[in-house]
């Protein structure tokens, strides 16, 4: 799928299950993945996290389960700063600027996530003050779940239709974390349908 930049343009999707995909996105009428900054006085500062799939928990935090050790990060907004905090490890940090902001998709930039490991993402979007960060709490899935996901990803090969079928099956089971993992994984192939689906998910990822 690639590690940075934007998704290539493609013709409109003709896949009959796109409507189901968007219905899952808007399930419950909430804004999944949209997290606010934690500094009073900075209203409207927020970050939309598309992948890994996360759910907003309250005004400050969001939570998501990670199914692979090295997830791809997909955000809607460019960032000025990204921090990754982990237990018993030095924090990982990347700073951008107004001229050269941090953009995604981004391959996981530090050590792989272990099963059941908590990882905190702290993100400062463009226009935010130096101490205004949005927070997302990630948690590595169970060892069994991670191993199952890894086996599936390795078995899919390079045929885009095989990946599309696996994505559709995950949606039919309402396993949105797996569906998003399949769509944005670094091994996921490029095709007009998959590229447009990725663009659609990014555009609709945190609601209208």
C-alpha positions as CSV (number, residue, x, y, z in Angstrom):
1,X,0.0,0.0,0.0
2,X,2.9,2.3,0.6
3,X,4.0,4.3,3.6
4,X,3.3,8.0,3.2
5,X,1.5,10.6,1.1
6,X,-2.0,10.3,-0.3
7,X,-4.0,7.6,-2.0
8,X,-4.0,7.6,-5.8
9,X,-7.2,8.8,-7.5
10,X,-9.5,6.2,-9.1
11,X,-12.8,5.9,-10.8
12,X,-15.9,5.8,-8.6
13,X,-16.5,2.6,-6.8
14,X,-19.0,0.2,-8.5
15,X,-18.9,-2.3,-5.6
16,X,-22.3,-3.2,-4.3
17,X,-21.1,-3.4,-0.7
18,X,-19.8,0.2,-0.5
19,X,-23.1,1.2,1.0
20,X,-22.7,-1.3,3.8
21,X,-19.2,0.0,4.4
22,X,-20.4,3.5,4.8
23,X,-23.2,2.3,7.1
24,X,-20.7,0.7,9.4
25,X,-18.7,3.9,9.4
26,X,-21.7,5.9,10.7
27,X,-22.9,3.2,13.0
28,X,-24.5,4.6,16.1
29,X,-24.4,8.2,14.8
30,X,-21.1,8.9,16.6
31,X,-17.9,10.2,15.2
32,X,-15.5,7.3,15.5
33,X,-11.9,8.3,15.6
34,X,-12.4,12.0,16.2
35,X,-10.6,13.1,19.3
36,X,-10.3,16.5,20.8
37,X,-7.3,18.2,22.2
38,X,-7.0,18.4,25.9
39,X,-6.2,22.1,26.5
40,X,-9.0,24.5,27.5
41,X,-9.0,27.5,25.3
42,X,-8.3,25.6,22.1
43,X,-11.9,24.8,21.0
44,X,-12.3,23.0,17.7
45,X,-8.8,21.4,17.8
46,X,-9.3,17.8,17.0
47,X,-7.7,14.9,15.1
48,X,-9.5,12.3,13.0
49,X,-7.8,8.9,13.3
50,X,-8.9,6.6,10.6
51,X,-6.5,3.7,11.1
52,X,-6.1,1.8,13.3
53,X,-9.8,1.8,13.9
54,X,-10.6,3.7,17.1
55,X,-13.8,4.8,18.8
56,X,-14.2,8.1,20.7
57,X,-14.7,7.5,24.4
58,X,-15.2,11.0,25.7
59,X,-14.2,14.5,25.0
60,X,-10.5,13.7,25.5
61,X,-9.7,10.2,24.6
62,X,-10.3,7.5,22.0
63,X,-9.5,3.8,22.2
64,X,-8.6,1.2,19.5
65,X,-7.4,-2.4,19.4
66,X,-4.4,-3.1,17.2
67,X,-4.4,-6.4,15.4
68,X,-0.9,-6.3,13.9
69,X,2.5,-5.5,15.5
70,X,3.2,-2.7,13.0
71,X,-0.1,-0.9,12.1
72,X,-0.3,1.8,9.5
73,X,-1.3,5.2,10.9
74,X,-3.9,7.0,8.8
75,X,-5.0,10.5,10.0
76,X,-7.1,13.0,8.2
77,X,-5.3,16.1,9.5
78,X,-1.6,16.9,9.1
79,X,0.3,17.2,12.4
80,X,2.9,19.4,13.9
81,X,3.9,16.7,16.4
82,X,3.4,13.0,17.0
83,X,4.4,11.2,20.2
84,X,4.2,7.5,21.0
85,X,4.3,6.7,24.7
86,X,4.9,3.2,26.0
87,X,5.6,1.6,29.4
88,X,9.3,1.2,30.3
89,X,10.4,2.7,27.0
90,X,11.7,6.0,25.9
91,X,9.0,8.0,24.1
92,X,9.2,8.2,20.3
93,X,8.7,11.7,18.9
94,X,8.4,13.3,15.5
95,X,8.0,17.1,14.9
96,X,6.9,18.8,11.8
97,X,6.4,22.4,10.8
98,X,3.8,24.5,9.1
99,X,5.9,24.2,5.9
100,X,6.6,20.5,6.3
101,X,3.8,18.9,8.4
102,X,3.6,15.3,9.3
103,X,1.3,13.5,6.9
104,X,0.0,10.0,6.6
105,X,-0.4,7.1,5.7
106,X,2.7,6.3,7.8
107,X,4.2,2.9,8.5
108,X,4.5,2.2,12.2
109,X,7.7,4.2,13.0
110,X,9.0,2.5,16.2
111,X,9.3,-1.0,17.8
112,X,6.4,-3.5,17.0
113,X,3.5,-3.6,19.4
114,X,3.3,-6.6,21.6
115,X,0.1,-8.5,22.4
116,X,-1.9,-6.8,25.2
117,X,0.5,-3.9,25.2
118,X,-0.9,-0.4,25.8
119,X,0.4,2.4,23.6
120,X,-0.5,6.0,23.8
121,X,-0.6,8.3,20.7
122,X,-0.3,12.0,21.4
123,X,-1.0,14.2,18.4
124,X,-0.7,18.0,17.9
125,X,-2.5,19.1,14.7
126,X,-1.8,22.2,12.7
127,X,-2.8,25.4,14.4
128,X,-2.7,23.9,17.9
129,X,-0.7,25.5,20.7
130,X,2.5,23.8,21.8
131,X,0.9,22.0,24.7
132,X,-2.4,21.0,23.0
133,X,-2.5,17.3,22.1
134,X,-5.2,14.8,21.2
135,X,-4.8,11.4,22.8
136,X,-5.6,7.9,21.4
137,X,-5.1,4.8,23.6
138,X,-4.1,1.8,21.5
139,X,-4.0,-1.7,22.9
140,X,-2.3,-4.7,21.2
141,X,-4.9,-7.5,20.7
142,X,-4.5,-10.9,22.3
143,X,-1.6,-13.1,21.1
144,X,-4.2,-15.4,19.5
145,X,-5.9,-12.6,17.6
146,X,-2.7,-11.1,16.4
147,X,-1.4,-14.4,15.2
148,X,-4.7,-15.1,13.4
149,X,-4.5,-11.7,11.7
150,X,-0.9,-12.2,10.7
151,X,-1.7,-15.6,9.1
152,X,-4.6,-14.1,7.2
153,X,-2.5,-11.2,5.9
154,X,0.3,-13.5,4.8
155,X,-2.1,-15.9,3.0
156,X,-3.9,-13.3,0.9
157,X,-1.1,-12.9,-1.6
158,X,-1.1,-10.1,-4.1
159,X,-4.5,-10.4,-5.8
160,X,-6.6,-7.3,-5.1
161,X,-9.8,-9.4,-5.5
162,X,-8.7,-11.7,-2.7
163,X,-8.2,-8.7,-0.4
164,X,-11.5,-7.2,-1.4
165,X,-13.3,-10.5,-0.6
166,X,-11.6,-10.6,2.8
167,X,-12.5,-7.0,3.5
168,X,-16.1,-7.7,2.6
169,X,-16.2,-10.8,4.8
170,X,-14.9,-8.8,7.7
171,X,-17.5,-6.2,7.3
172,X,-20.3,-8.8,7.1
173,X,-19.1,-10.1,10.5
174,X,-19.0,-6.4,11.7
175,X,-15.4,-6.8,12.5
176,X,-14.4,-3.3,11.6
177,X,-10.9,-3.4,13.1
178,X,-10.0,-6.3,10.9
179,X,-11.6,-4.7,7.8
180,X,-9.6,-1.5,8.3
181,X,-6.5,-3.5,9.0
182,X,-7.0,-5.3,5.7
183,X,-7.6,-2.1,3.8
184,X,-4.6,-0.1,5.1
185,X,-2.0,-2.8,5.9
186,X,1.4,-2.3,4.2
187,X,0.9,-5.5,2.3
188,X,-2.5,-4.5,0.8
189,X,-2.1,-4.2,-2.9
190,X,-3.0,-1.3,-5.1
191,X,-6.0,-1.4,-7.4
192,X,-8.5,1.2,-8.6
193,X,-11.2,-0.3,-6.4
194,X,-9.0,-0.6,-3.3
195,X,-7.5,2.9,-3.8
196,X,-10.9,4.5,-4.1
197,X,-12.3,2.6,-1.1
198,X,-9.3,3.9,1.0
199,X,-10.0,7.4,-0.2
200,X,-13.7,7.0,0.7
201,X,-13.0,5.7,4.1
202,X,-10.6,8.6,4.8
203,X,-13.1,11.1,3.6
204,X,-15.9,9.6,5.7
205,X,-13.9,8.2,8.5
206,X,-15.0,10.6,11.2
207,X,-18.4,11.5,9.8
208,X,-19.7,14.4,7.7
